[in-house]
Each structure stands twice: as structure tokens, then as C-alpha cells.
Amino acid sequence: MLLMDDDQMTEIQPHKHCLVCGNSVRADENFCDELCESKYKSAQKRQQILFIIFILIMMLILFMPSILKTAG
């Protein structure tokens, strides 16, 4: 990729951006350092736990009427 900058052409190497902080990284990487990678994994784990809790609550709401009907 070439960028024009006041009569001067600058070539930019292919790159991506860190999924956490947005710093540029090599095209074959996703994170700029181990701290960002651990933050990302921690957030992913937290999101999975919240999703499981959400599913359990929804199941409880759906099946609560039948549970109460059989119990009472």
C-alpha cells in the first residue's frame, strides 16, 4: 500500500491491529504483547460465563410454571 504525503510516497507494510488496544502488529499476529492477549482471554472467559448464566436463567424462567404446577 502506498500513501501520498506532500509529494512523497511512503510504503506501508501489511499489518493488522491489536484486538485489545489497537496498536499495529504484524499481519500474522493478533495482539501486541502478552498483557493484551491475557486481557482478551479473560474477557472471553467472562463472556462465556455470563452467557451460560443467561441460558440457565432463561431455562428457569421457561420451566418454572411447569415446576410450580407439579409441586403445588
C-alpha positions as CSV (number, residue, x, y, z in Angstrom):
1,M,0.0,0.0,0.0
2,L,1.3,3.4,-0.9
3,L,0.4,6.7,0.9
4,M,0.9,10.1,-0.6
5,D,2.3,12.6,1.8
6,D,3.2,16.0,0.3
7,D,4.9,14.9,-2.9
8,Q,6.5,11.9,-1.1
9,M,5.3,8.3,-1.4
10,T,5.6,6.1,1.7
11,E,5.1,2.4,1.5
12,I,3.2,0.8,4.5
13,Q,3.9,-2.8,5.3
14,P,0.9,-5.1,5.5
15,H,-0.3,-5.2,9.1
16,K,-3.2,-5.7,11.5
17,H,-4.2,-4.0,14.7
18,C,-4.2,-5.4,18.2
19,L,-7.6,-6.7,19.1
20,V,-7.4,-5.1,22.6
21,C,-5.6,-1.7,22.3
22,G,-5.5,-1.1,18.6
23,N,-1.6,-0.8,18.2
24,S,-0.4,-2.1,14.9
25,V,1.0,-5.6,14.8
26,R,2.5,-7.9,12.1
27,A,0.0,-9.4,9.7
28,D,0.3,-12.9,11.3
29,E,-0.3,-11.7,14.9
30,N,-3.4,-10.6,16.8
31,F,-2.0,-9.0,19.9
32,C,0.8,-6.5,20.5
33,D,2.0,-8.2,23.8
34,E,1.1,-10.9,26.3
35,L,-0.8,-8.4,28.5
36,C,-3.3,-7.7,25.8
37,E,-3.6,-11.4,25.0
38,S,-4.3,-12.2,28.6
39,K,-6.9,-9.3,28.8
40,Y,-8.6,-10.7,25.7
41,K,-8.7,-14.3,27.0
42,S,-10.0,-13.1,30.4
43,A,-12.8,-11.1,28.7
44,Q,-13.7,-14.1,26.5
45,K,-13.9,-16.3,29.6
46,R,-16.1,-13.8,31.4
47,Q,-18.4,-13.5,28.4
48,Q,-18.8,-17.3,28.2
49,I,-19.7,-17.5,31.9
50,L,-22.2,-14.7,31.5
51,F,-23.7,-16.5,28.5
52,I,-24.1,-19.7,30.5
53,I,-25.7,-17.9,33.4
54,F,-28.1,-16.2,30.9
55,I,-29.1,-19.6,29.4
56,L,-29.7,-21.1,32.9
57,I,-31.9,-18.2,33.9
58,M,-33.9,-18.4,30.6
59,M,-34.3,-22.2,31.2
60,L,-35.5,-21.5,34.7
61,I,-38.0,-18.9,33.5
62,L,-39.3,-21.2,30.8
63,F,-39.7,-24.3,33.1
64,M,-40.8,-22.5,36.3
65,P,-44.5,-22.7,35.5
66,S,-44.4,-26.4,35.0
67,I,-42.3,-27.0,38.1
68,L,-44.7,-24.9,40.2
69,K,-47.7,-26.7,38.7
70,T,-46.3,-30.1,39.6
71,A,-45.2,-29.0,43.1
72,G,-48.4,-27.4,44.1
